[in-house]
């Protein structure tokens, strides 16, 4: 099935779900326009983990939000790092949510900033409990919690977990 046929099917589903202002679309990630000015940044190791997770999964597990300009360009308002990581992970096609109604620059920037700023906080006891249920070092790495967070929670750091794993299989 080619992208044109997939996108026709997605457009029909989108109309039912969102009306005329938004649609789901399958796209090649390299064809998307990333933001030139993105206030959100990732540490190198955090981005590497995101890329590795996407490569391991062979797909994105959340949908970037794009805006369709009058010339047809799709600009990523939210999910720039996921798109960039999917390109590096060589994911050929991703699903995006596209705003098709006309928005001025002010509103597009407000959407971008809101997606970065409106985030929840972790309940530390639930986080510690969930972390303790992760059984493998691979899955602990996948979780994206860094050693600083696990240390704050009084948990094994990833370095300690890796050392235990290494010791178990190399003694």
Backbone torsions as a table, in degrees:
resi	resn	phi	psi	omega
1	UNK	NA	130.5	180.0
2	UNK	-86.7	168.7	-177.4
3	UNK	-63.3	-34.8	-179.3
4	UNK	-60.6	-48.0	-179.8
5	UNK	-64.7	-44.2	178.2
6	UNK	-58.2	-44.9	-176.4
7	UNK	-69.6	-28.9	173.8
8	UNK	-65.3	-43.2	177.9
9	UNK	-64.8	-43.9	178.5
10	UNK	-63.7	-35.6	178.8
11	UNK	-63.4	-41.0	179.0
12	UNK	-64.2	-44.6	177.9
13	UNK	-63.3	-42.1	-178.6
14	UNK	-61.5	-42.3	179.0
15	UNK	-59.3	-40.1	178.7
16	UNK	-66.3	-37.9	-174.7
17	UNK	-84.5	-42.5	-168.5
18	UNK	-117.0	-5.9	-171.9
19	UNK	76.9	-142.6	-174.6
20	UNK	-98.8	-4.0	-172.5
21	UNK	-89.3	-9.0	-175.8
22	UNK	-151.2	153.6	173.4
23	UNK	-152.9	152.1	172.7
24	UNK	-85.2	141.9	-178.2
25	UNK	-147.2	138.9	173.2
26	UNK	-90.3	127.8	-176.1
27	UNK	-139.7	156.9	169.1
28	UNK	-79.2	122.9	-172.8
29	UNK	-59.2	-31.5	-179.2
30	UNK	-67.5	-16.5	179.2
31	UNK	-84.5	-8.6	-179.8
32	UNK	-80.9	149.9	177.1
33	UNK	-95.5	116.8	177.1
34	UNK	-80.3	153.7	179.2
35	UNK	-64.6	137.9	174.3
36	UNK	-75.1	-39.8	179.4
37	UNK	-113.0	101.8	179.5
38	UNK	-123.0	114.6	-178.0
39	UNK	-69.2	-22.6	-179.2
40	UNK	-84.0	132.7	176.1
41	UNK	-133.2	159.4	179.0
42	UNK	-117.7	142.5	168.3
43	UNK	-65.0	151.9	-177.9
44	UNK	-53.5	-46.0	-177.5
45	UNK	-69.0	-30.7	177.2
46	UNK	-69.0	-44.2	178.3
47	UNK	-63.7	-41.4	179.5
48	UNK	-59.6	-41.3	179.1
49	UNK	-65.7	-40.4	176.1
50	UNK	-59.2	-48.8	179.6
51	UNK	-60.0	-44.2	-179.3
52	UNK	-65.3	-38.3	177.1
53	UNK	-62.9	-45.2	-179.7
54	UNK	-64.4	-41.5	178.5
55	UNK	-63.8	-41.3	179.6
56	UNK	-64.9	-42.8	-179.6
57	UNK	-75.7	-23.1	-175.9
58	UNK	64.8	26.3	179.3
59	UNK	-172.2	165.1	169.9
60	UNK	-83.1	150.0	177.4
61	UNK	-109.0	5.6	170.1
62	UNK	-147.4	160.5	-168.7
63	UNK	-103.8	122.0	173.9
64	UNK	-64.5	151.7	177.6
65	UNK	-105.0	127.1	-177.6
66	UNK	-122.4	163.0	174.5
67	UNK	-122.3	130.5	177.9
68	UNK	-89.9	116.5	176.1
69	UNK	-77.9	165.0	-178.5
70	UNK	-58.3	-30.9	179.8
71	UNK	-82.8	2.6	177.5
72	UNK	95.7	-12.3	179.1
73	UNK	-61.1	142.3	174.9
74	UNK	-106.7	113.8	179.8
75	UNK	-100.9	130.8	-179.0
76	UNK	-79.4	116.4	176.5
77	UNK	-89.6	-34.4	-179.3
78	UNK	-142.1	127.9	-179.9
79	UNK	108.9	18.9	-179.3
80	UNK	-56.4	-42.0	-179.0
81	UNK	-70.0	-35.7	176.8
82	UNK	-65.1	-40.7	178.9
83	UNK	-65.0	-47.7	179.7
84	UNK	-60.4	-42.1	178.4
85	UNK	-66.0	-36.4	178.9
86	UNK	-67.2	-33.3	175.9
87	UNK	-65.5	-48.1	179.7
88	UNK	-64.2	-31.8	179.2
89	UNK	-81.9	-0.5	177.9
90	UNK	61.9	40.3	174.3
91	UNK	-82.3	119.2	-171.5
92	UNK	-71.6	-34.3	-176.1
93	UNK	-142.3	136.6	176.0
94	UNK	-127.3	161.0	176.2
95	UNK	-96.6	131.9	177.0
96	UNK	-127.8	157.6	173.1
97	UNK	-104.1	123.4	-172.8
98	UNK	-113.0	125.7	171.8
99	UNK	-80.1	121.1	-176.8
100	UNK	-105.0	-13.9	177.3
101	UNK	-76.9	155.6	-177.8
102	UNK	-73.3	126.6	176.3
103	UNK	-126.8	139.0	175.5
104	UNK	-78.9	169.7	-176.0
105	UNK	-59.7	-39.0	-179.8
106	UNK	-57.3	-46.3	-178.8
107	UNK	-68.1	-39.7	178.9
108	UNK	-62.0	-41.9	178.4
109	UNK	-65.9	-41.3	178.4
110	UNK	-60.0	-40.7	177.4
111	UNK	-63.8	-47.2	179.0
112	UNK	-55.3	-51.3	-176.8
113	UNK	-65.8	-38.0	-179.7
114	UNK	-64.0	-37.7	180.0
115	UNK	-67.8	-28.1	176.6
116	UNK	-83.6	-35.8	-171.3
117	UNK	-89.2	-32.9	-175.1
118	UNK	-88.5	81.1	-179.4
119	UNK	-125.6	152.4	180.0
120	UNK	-82.2	179.7	176.0
121	UNK	-118.8	154.5	-179.5
122	UNK	-87.9	135.8	168.4
123	UNK	-76.6	115.1	-170.7
124	UNK	-62.3	-37.1	-179.2
125	UNK	-71.7	-38.4	177.1
126	UNK	-67.9	-41.6	177.8
127	UNK	-58.7	-46.7	179.2
128	UNK	-61.4	-41.2	179.2
129	UNK	-64.5	-45.1	179.0
130	UNK	-63.6	-43.7	179.6
131	UNK	-58.2	-41.0	-177.9
132	UNK	-66.1	-20.6	179.8
133	UNK	-85.9	-9.4	177.5
134	UNK	-78.2	123.0	-168.7
135	UNK	-92.1	-23.9	-174.6
136	UNK	-118.3	152.0	176.1
137	UNK	-60.9	-39.2	179.2
138	UNK	-57.7	-45.0	180.0
139	UNK	-70.8	-33.9	176.0
140	UNK	-64.0	-41.3	176.5
141	UNK	-63.8	-43.8	-179.6
142	UNK	-58.0	-34.2	-176.4
143	UNK	-60.3	-25.0	178.2
144	UNK	83.4	-3.4	176.2
145	UNK	-71.8	127.3	-178.9
146	UNK	-89.1	172.3	-176.3
147	UNK	-61.2	-31.9	178.2
148	UNK	-62.7	-44.7	-179.8
149	UNK	-64.7	-47.0	-178.0
150	UNK	-65.5	-34.6	177.1
151	UNK	-65.3	-42.9	177.9
152	UNK	-60.1	-33.3	-179.2
153	UNK	-83.7	-3.6	-178.0
154	UNK	73.7	26.8	-178.6
155	UNK	-104.8	168.2	172.9
156	UNK	-60.2	139.5	173.4
157	UNK	-79.6	166.2	176.3
158	UNK	-62.1	-35.7	178.4
159	UNK	-61.2	-43.7	178.9
160	UNK	-67.1	-41.0	179.1
161	UNK	-62.4	-43.0	179.0
162	UNK	-64.2	-41.7	179.8
163	UNK	-61.4	-42.6	177.5
164	UNK	-64.1	-42.2	178.3
165	UNK	-61.5	-44.6	-179.0
166	UNK	-61.5	-45.4	-178.8
167	UNK	-61.9	-41.4	-178.3
168	UNK	-62.0	-40.2	-174.0
169	UNK	-98.0	-4.0	-177.4
170	UNK	-125.7	22.4	174.8
171	UNK	-113.8	NA	NA
